[in-house]
């Protein structure tokens, strides 16, 4: 991971062009029980069995970093924006189950604010059967005529709220501490400086550290699944669109809509009204 961060910061990039057609792979990867337990606590999952649905992306993260930090990858990691995430669990995963992870880049596509692309991850079991997939959509910003605000759209698609018309959502208020980025970095390995401290975030244009997108997605998914565990006993798909950074510390409101066969959710500023742009929106739906 340290070598990947160094390459990401130091190597020159083309800034455009095709993404490399390579697939990176790690075999026989199983979670460390202590780190997994800390991850579950930080993200709000009730336990580690079955494996939290977002944790395979943590295990595959070193592969994604290696892929995006290589010399032939056209975009520099600093400045990329994670705008959407799609996770598909094909069956519940055991917490100590060894899996093989494969990571590749999808084809770049135009976006209203630049160029978007997916980092595609697949986990297979010892019989080489797929058990989990994800698509993390990143935006490389550059001038585009008529550009609007950055939003969760691109190859991975936007994630609607799936709210029933006229339905009142459940609401929970959360306090997100200032050290959330550092605590999540310790269990995920994602030590991007924008998440760690105001002093390390400022060179990248942020006055305060911002929460990891995958922490906010995991925290919301954990709350949604906890609210309706009976609705998602096996295979399901979760999509999240990130709309704006969550500066730390913060008071936020988590909203949950039930709209069969899906749950829709959103995370908003606690002091904001319904018209204020949320930090994220998403939904989870049984497969």
N, C-alpha and C positions, 0 to 999 in steps of 0.2 A: 504494500500500500504506500509506504514512504517513497519508493522508487517511482510509483505511478504519479504521485503528487508532484515530485520533482520534475518528471518529464512533462507533465501538464503545464507547469509554470514556465519552464525554460525552453522547450523545443519550439522553433518557429513552425507556423502552419500556413497552408495555402489559403484558407478562409472560404473555399468553395471547392466544388468538384465531387466526384463519386465517393461514397463511403467504402472502406475495404470490404471485400467479400471473403471474410474469414469467420470461423466459428471457434471460440475458445471453450475449453472443457475442463472441469474438475470432477474427478471420480471419487466415490466413496466418502462424500462429505456428510458428516453428522454434527449436530449442534453440540457445543460445550454446555453441559447442564447448568452450570453456574451463570454463565453469560445469558443463556436463554431465560432463566428465571428472572434475572434483572431486567431483561428486555420486556418480558411480560408485565412486570410491575410498572415500568416506566410508561408503557403504552396502554395500560388499563385492561389487559386480558386477564380473565379469571384464573387461568392456569396455563400449563404448557402441554397438556395432553387433551385433545389433539394439538399438534403444533400450530401456533398462531399463524393465520393465513398469510400475513405479510412477512413472516420470518425467512422463508426461502429467498426472498429478494435480498435480505441482509447477507445470507451465505453466498449468494452469487455476486455481491457487490464488488469484491476484488477482481473478478473477471471483467465486469463492466468497466471498472477503472482502467484495467490493463488495456482493454480494447480502445477506449477513448483517449488514452494518453500516448499511444504509439505514434511514431513519426508520420505514418501515412494516413492518419486520421485527420481530415481537413480542418476541423473546428477545435479551437482551444477550449479546454474545460472551463477556465475562468470566464464568466459571462454567459455560459449556457443556462437556460431557465427550464426547470422541470415543470411542465405545464399540465400534464395529465398522466394517469396511471391506471392500468387495467390488470387485475389479478384474476386468474381462473383456477380454482381448486377442483380437481377432478375426483378426488376422494380425500377423506381425512388422513392426515399424515401423523405417524407416531413420532414422539419427540426425539428418539434416538435412532430413527431410521436412516441408514446411509443412502444417499441419493447421488446421482450424477447430474451436474449442472452444465448447461450449454448456453452460451451467450453469443449473439450476433447483432449486427446493425441492420435496420430496415432501410428502405429506399428514402432519400430525402424528398420532401414535398413542399410546395409553396405554402406560406402562412401569411396572414395579413401584416405581421410584424417582421417577417424574415423567412427563415427556412426551418422546418420542423422535421424531425426524424425519430424513429423508435429504436430503443435498445430492447431486443427481444430475448427473453430468458425462458428456458424450458428445464424442468426437473423430471428425470426418469428414474424408475426403481431398478432393482437388480435384474429384473426381467426385461429391461429396456422399454417398459411401458410408461408413457407420459402420465404424470400424476399432478402436475402444477405448471402453470404458464403465466407469464406477465409481459406487458408491453409498457415501458416507461417512455413517455414522449417528451423530447427536449426541443427547445426553441433556440436557434442561433439568430439573435436579433441583428438586423441591418436595415437601412432605409428602404421603405416600400411606399409607393404612391398611395395616398389615401389610407394610411395605416391607422387602425383604431387601437384601443387598449389591449394589452397582452391578456389572453384568455386561454382557458383550457380547451384548445382545439388543435387538431393536427392529425397525423396519421392514426393515432390511437383514438381519435374522436372525443367529443365533449361528453360529459357525464351529467345528464339532467337530474333534477331533484326528484322526479317521480312522485310529486305531491298530488294527492287527490284534490280536485277542485273544491274549495270551500272547507277542506279539512283543517282542523287545528293541530299543529304539531306539538309533540312533547318537547319541553325545553329544559335544559340543564345548564347551570352556570358553572364554568370552570375557571380557576385561577392557574395560569401557566407561569411558573417561576422563571427568574432570569437565568438560572443555570440549566434549563431544560436542554439546550443545545449541547452543552458539555456532557451532560449525563447520557443523552442519546448517542453522542459520538463515542463514548466509552464502550457501549455495548454493540454498536453497529459498525464501527470502524470508519464512518464517514466524518472525517475531521476537516471538512471544508471550513476555512477561517471565517466565512460569513456567519457561521452558526455558533461560534465559540465565545466571542467577547466583543463589546463595542469597539475596542481598539483594533482588533483584527478584521472587523467588518467594515470599518470606515474606508480603507483603501479601495474597497469594491463598491462604494457608493451608498452604504447603509450607515445611518447614525447609531443604530442599535443592532445587536445580534438578532438574527431571525431564526425561527424554528425550522427544522428540517421538514420538507414537504412530506417525507415518508413517516415522520413521527405524527404529524397532524392526521394523515390518512389512516395510520394504524390506530391512533387514539379514537377517531370517529368510528372506524369499523368495529373496534372492540366494544364500544358503547352500543352500536346498532345490533351486533350479534348477541350481546348480553340481554338486550331488551326482548329479543324474540329468538331464543336458542332453538325452540321447536320448529321454526320455519326453515332452518338451514342446518340440518343434521349431517349432510354429506357434501354433494357437489354444488358449488355456487360460483357466481361471478360478481366481482366488485369493481366498480369504476369510480374514479375520482378526478375531478377537474380542479386545478389550483388557479385561483383568480387574483390573489394578491398576497404579499409576504406577511407573515405573522411576526411582528417585532416583539421582542422579549424585554421585560415581563409583560403580561397582558391578562385582562379579564375578558373571557369570551363566552358566547352562548352557543351550545350545541342544540340543534333542532332535528327532530326525527319525525318523518311522516310514514304512516303505514298505508300503502296503496298496492293491494294484492295484484301480482305475486311478488312485489318488490318492497323494499324499504328505501325511502329517500332520506338523505341527511344533508345538513349544511352546518358550517361553522362561521359565526358572525361576531363582530365586536359586541361586547356586552352592552355598551352604551349606544349602539347604533339602532336605527329603525329598520323596518322591512325593506325599505328602498336602498339601503346601503349595500354596497358590493360586498359579498361574503369572502372569507378567506378561501373557502373551498365549497364545492357541492359534490354530491355523489349518490350512488345507489348500489344496493346489493340485491341480487336476484338468484333464486334457486335455479340450477341448470336442469 
